[in-house]
Amino acid sequence: MEKRVLVTVSGLVQGVGFRMFVVRSASRLGLKGWVKNMPDGTVRIDAQGPAGLIDEHLSDVRIGPPASKVSSLDVVEKQPDHSRKGFTVLM
């Protein structure tokens, strides 16, 4: 079953390699979507793929790269977008 989530990650998540960590996790799992730094210091992720792999990705994101400190995830399910290709960093 295809699942899409919009995730807001709070904590020490900018300037610590967090976006590239997210891209590596998503690419390893074959997910589609994007990751972006937000002006308020959070990181926003829009990820789509098989439900079990989305759950695995969220587990990775909760941990983050070594220099990060994730304090919370806000996860909202969205309708899948079947036109998506790949996983990218948005500026």
N, CA, C and O of each residue as an XYZ file, in Angstrom:
364
protein
N       0.839     -1.190      0.000
C       0.000      0.000      0.000
C       0.878      1.246      0.000
O       1.767      1.382      0.840
N       0.630      2.156     -0.942
C       1.398      3.393     -1.068
C       0.981      4.368      0.022
O      -0.207      4.539      0.297
N       1.976      5.007      0.642
C       1.729      5.951      1.729
C       2.542      7.212      1.461
O       3.675      7.138      0.986
N       1.960      8.365      1.767
C       2.665      9.644      1.641
C       2.516     10.397      2.947
O       1.420     10.488      3.500
N       3.630     10.941      3.442
C       3.612     11.706      4.682
C       4.321     13.048      4.503
O       5.309     13.159      3.776
N       3.795     14.050      5.179
C       4.445     15.352      5.284
C       4.925     15.449      6.724
O       4.126     15.403      7.659
N       6.239     15.584      6.896
C       6.858     15.518      8.219
C       7.562     16.831      8.521
O       8.301     17.351      7.684
N       7.334     17.368      9.715
C       8.094     18.520     10.197
C       8.973     18.022     11.334
O       8.478     17.504     12.335
N      10.285     18.184     11.169
C      11.267     17.704     12.141
C      11.807     18.901     12.909
O      12.319     19.849     12.314
N      11.692     18.854     14.234
C      12.184     19.933     15.093
C      13.394     19.460     15.880
O      13.598     18.264     16.091
N      14.195     20.438     16.311
C      15.393     20.148     17.094
C      16.600     20.782     16.431
O      16.468     21.756     15.690
N      17.777     20.231     16.695
C      19.005     20.683     16.045
C      19.112     19.906     14.736
O      19.748     18.854     14.671
N      18.469     20.451     13.685
C      18.362     19.710     12.425
C      18.815     20.513     11.209
O      18.692     20.036     10.080
N      19.335     21.719     11.417
C      19.896     22.493     10.309
C      21.372     22.722     10.569
O      21.790     22.954     11.703
N      22.164     22.654      9.490
C      23.607     22.869      9.598
C      24.360     21.663     10.137
O      25.508     21.785     10.562
N      23.711     20.487     10.121
C      24.338     19.280     10.681
C      24.294     18.099      9.691
O      24.509     16.952     10.083
N      24.015     18.388      8.406
C      23.949     17.323      7.403
C      22.642     16.549      7.406
O      22.571     15.435      6.888
N      21.607     17.142      7.990
C      20.343     16.428      8.144
C      19.661     16.155      6.808
O      19.162     15.053      6.579
N      19.637     17.161      5.919
C      18.963     16.955      4.629
C      19.622     15.837      3.822
O      18.928     15.006      3.237
N      20.945     15.809      3.787
C      21.621     14.750      3.022
C      21.400     13.385      3.670
O      21.306     12.376      2.971
N      21.317     13.347      4.994
C      20.991     12.112      5.703
C      19.612     11.616      5.264
O      19.430     10.426      5.004
N      18.642     12.529      5.183
C      17.283     12.177      4.758
C      17.291     11.657      3.321
O      16.639     10.658      3.018
N      18.025     12.331      2.440
C      18.106     11.901      1.035
C      18.710     10.505      0.941
O      18.210      9.668      0.190
N      19.772     10.243      1.689
C      20.407      8.908      1.656
C      19.444      7.833      2.141
O      19.346      6.771      1.526
N      18.733      8.091      3.233
C      17.763      7.128      3.756
C      16.656      6.873      2.735
O      16.324      5.724      2.442
N      16.093      7.948      2.200
C      14.985      7.826      1.241
C      15.435      7.111     -0.028
O      14.711      6.269     -0.558
N      16.621      7.442     -0.514
C      17.133      6.812     -1.735
C      17.390      5.329     -1.515
O      17.085      4.506     -2.378
N      17.948      4.992     -0.362
C      18.216      3.578     -0.028
C      16.916      2.783     -0.023
O      16.899      1.615     -0.410
N      15.829      3.410      0.413
C      14.532      2.737      0.521
C      13.687      2.873     -0.747
O      12.603      2.295     -0.832
N      14.174      3.632     -1.733
C      13.437      3.806     -2.982
C      12.224      4.715     -2.862
O      11.263      4.569     -3.618
N      12.257      5.662     -1.909
C      11.127      6.568     -1.715
C      11.198      7.742     -2.685
O      12.249      8.031     -3.257
N      10.065      8.410     -2.858
C       9.978      9.591     -3.709
C       9.611     10.776     -2.826
O       8.936     10.615     -1.809
N      10.065     11.985     -3.224
C       9.684     13.169     -2.476
C      10.780     14.195     -2.389
O      11.618     14.305     -3.284
N      10.774     14.956     -1.294
C      11.754     16.031     -1.112
C      11.971     16.332      0.371
O      11.202     15.916      1.237
N      13.051     17.071      0.624
C      13.388     17.558      1.968
C      13.826     19.007      1.827
O      14.467     19.375      0.842
N      13.475     19.844      2.828
C      13.762     21.272      2.738
C      13.964     21.865      4.123
O      13.227     21.539      5.054
N      14.971     22.746      4.267
C      15.120     23.549      5.482
C      14.051     24.633      5.477
O      13.789     25.254      4.447
N      13.436     24.854      6.633
C      12.404     25.877      6.745
C      12.958     27.083      7.512
O      13.881     26.937      8.313
N      12.395     28.276      7.268
C      12.903     29.491      7.929
C      12.844     29.437      9.455
O      13.616     30.128     10.121
N      11.940     28.628     10.023
C      11.801     28.578     11.487
C      12.786     27.607     12.153
O      12.709     27.381     13.361
N      13.719     27.029     11.364
C      14.722     26.133     11.938
C      14.352     24.660     11.871
O      15.163     23.803     12.223
N      13.135     24.353     11.421
C      12.733     22.958     11.261
C      13.152     22.458      9.880
O      13.615     23.227      9.037
N      12.982     21.164      9.670
C      13.177     20.556      8.357
C      11.852     19.914      7.969
O      11.234     19.218      8.775
N      11.415     20.149      6.730
C      10.166     19.571      6.220
C      10.512     18.469      5.232
O      11.377     18.637      4.373
N       9.831     17.348      5.364
C      10.029     16.200      4.480
C       8.675     15.802      3.903
O       7.687     15.696      4.630
N       8.637     15.582      2.595
C       7.456     15.026      1.928
C       7.940     13.724      1.300
O       8.691     13.745      0.324
N       7.513     12.595      1.856
C       8.015     11.291      1.417
C       6.863     10.369      1.049
O       5.810     10.375      1.687
N       7.087      9.577      0.005
C       6.057      8.659     -0.477
C       6.695      7.341     -0.889
O       7.775      7.310     -1.478
N       5.993      6.239     -0.561
C       6.452      4.906     -0.933
C       5.622      3.862     -0.219
O       4.608      4.190      0.397
N       6.041      2.600     -0.295
C       5.325      1.544      0.424
C       5.275      1.846      1.926
O       6.261      2.302      2.506
N       4.124      1.590      2.545
C       3.896      1.957      3.951
C       5.008      1.470      4.878
O       5.467      2.235      5.727
N       5.451      0.225      4.741
C       6.499     -0.312      5.602
C       7.814      0.430      5.453
O       8.543      0.612      6.428
N       8.123      0.864      4.224
C       9.369      1.599      3.985
C       9.268      3.031      4.498
O      10.263      3.597      4.952
N       8.075      3.623      4.431
C       7.880      4.959      5.030
C       8.122      4.874      6.532
O       8.781      5.742      7.104
N       7.594      3.837      7.171
C       7.801      3.658      8.614
C       9.283      3.499      8.943
O       9.766      4.050      9.933
N      10.008      2.741      8.107
C      11.453      2.567      8.318
C      12.180      3.904      8.153
O      13.091      4.220      8.918
N      11.771      4.686      7.150
C      12.367      6.006      6.918
C      12.136      6.923      8.127
O      13.045      7.634      8.556
N      10.912      6.900      8.669
C      10.614      7.736      9.840
C      11.463      7.319     11.040
O      11.862      8.165     11.840
N      11.739      6.033     11.169
C      12.637      5.566     12.247
C      14.033      6.147     12.065
O      14.658      6.588     13.029
N      14.528      6.146     10.811
C      15.842      6.749     10.518
C      15.831      8.236     10.873
O      16.754      8.733     11.518
N      14.787      8.935     10.449
C      14.686     10.384     10.654
C      14.661     10.723     12.141
O      15.237     11.730     12.554
N      13.999      9.896     12.950
C      13.950     10.139     14.404
C      15.351     10.120     15.012
O      15.616     10.818     15.991
N      16.242      9.324     14.433
C      17.623      9.223     14.925
C      18.473     10.349     14.347
O      19.173     11.040     15.088
N      18.420     10.541     13.027
C      19.190     11.592     12.356
C      20.675     11.299     12.324
O      21.128     10.289     12.863
N      21.443     12.194     11.684
C      22.901     12.035     11.645
C      23.511     12.330     13.016
O      22.850     12.916     13.875
N      24.761     11.930     13.225
C      25.384     12.067     14.553
C      25.359     13.472     15.161
O      25.202     13.605     16.375
N      25.510     14.526     14.347
C      25.576     15.887     14.895
C      24.200     16.480     15.199
O      24.104     17.558     15.785
N      23.142     15.782     14.803
C      21.792     16.327     14.998
C      21.206     15.905     16.341
O      21.713     15.005     17.009
N      20.124     16.582     16.713
C      19.357     16.197     17.902
C      17.889     16.454     17.579
O      17.416     17.589     17.639
N      17.182     15.388     17.238
C      15.764     15.494     16.881
C      14.941     15.550     18.159
O      15.028     14.655     19.000
N      14.135     16.614     18.306
C      13.296     16.721     19.499
C      11.868     16.250     19.228
O      11.209     15.734     20.130
N      11.378     16.422     17.989
C      10.027     15.937     17.679
C       9.804     15.808     16.183
O      10.459     16.461     15.371
N       8.849     14.937     15.844
C       8.374     14.775     14.467
C       6.879     15.027     14.477
O       6.157     14.482     15.312
N       6.417     15.845     13.557
C       4.985     16.031     13.340
C       4.694     15.391     11.979
O       5.169     15.873     10.950
N       3.916     14.310     11.976
C       3.669     13.532     10.763
C       2.196     13.639     10.376
O       1.308     13.341     11.174
N       1.956     14.066      9.146
C       0.597     14.183      8.611
C       0.520     13.339      7.345
O       1.337     13.506      6.440
N      -0.455     12.433      7.271
C      -0.626     11.634      6.054
C      -1.324     12.454      4.992
O      -2.244     13.221      5.279
N      -0.865     12.279      3.738
C      -1.412     12.982      2.576
C      -1.816     11.965      1.522
O      -1.455     10.791      1.606
N      -2.567     12.426      0.530
C      -2.907     11.572     -0.604
C      -1.655     11.331     -1.433
O      -0.920     12.280     -1.705
N      -1.381     10.079     -1.850
C      -0.220      9.818     -2.703
C      -0.297     10.588     -4.022
O      -1.381     10.816     -4.560
N       0.860     10.981     -4.527
C       0.991     11.677     -5.804
C       1.794     10.761     -6.715
O       3.011     10.652     -6.571
N       1.120     10.105     -7.649
C       1.780      9.082     -8.458
C       2.624      9.639     -9.602
O       3.195      8.871    -10.377
N       2.709     10.957     -9.714
C       3.548     11.560    -10.763
C       4.982     11.781    -10.285
O       5.825     12.237    -11.057
N       5.265     11.467     -9.033
C       6.586     11.752     -8.444
C       7.680     10.829     -8.952
O       7.451      9.660     -9.266
N       8.887     11.401     -9.022
C      10.074     10.644     -9.399
C      11.224     11.070     -8.492
O      11.454     12.266     -8.311
N      11.945     10.115     -7.923
C      13.139     10.413     -7.156
C      12.898     11.175     -5.861
O      11.763     11.477     -5.493
N      14.008     11.478     -5.179
C      13.969     12.204     -3.900
C      15.012     13.309     -3.968
O      16.182     13.035     -4.235
N      14.609     14.550     -3.731
C      15.495     15.688     -3.925
C      15.507     16.631     -2.723
O      14.645     16.562     -1.847
N      16.507     17.510     -2.706
C      16.592     18.601     -1.748
C      16.014     19.844     -2.394
O      16.449     20.236     -3.477
N      15.047     20.466     -1.752
C      14.515     21.745     -2.242
C      15.203     22.877     -1.487
O      15.487     22.756     -0.296
N      15.462     23.955     -2.176
C      16.113     25.115     -1.552
C      15.077     26.134     -1.145
O      15.423     27.184     -0.602
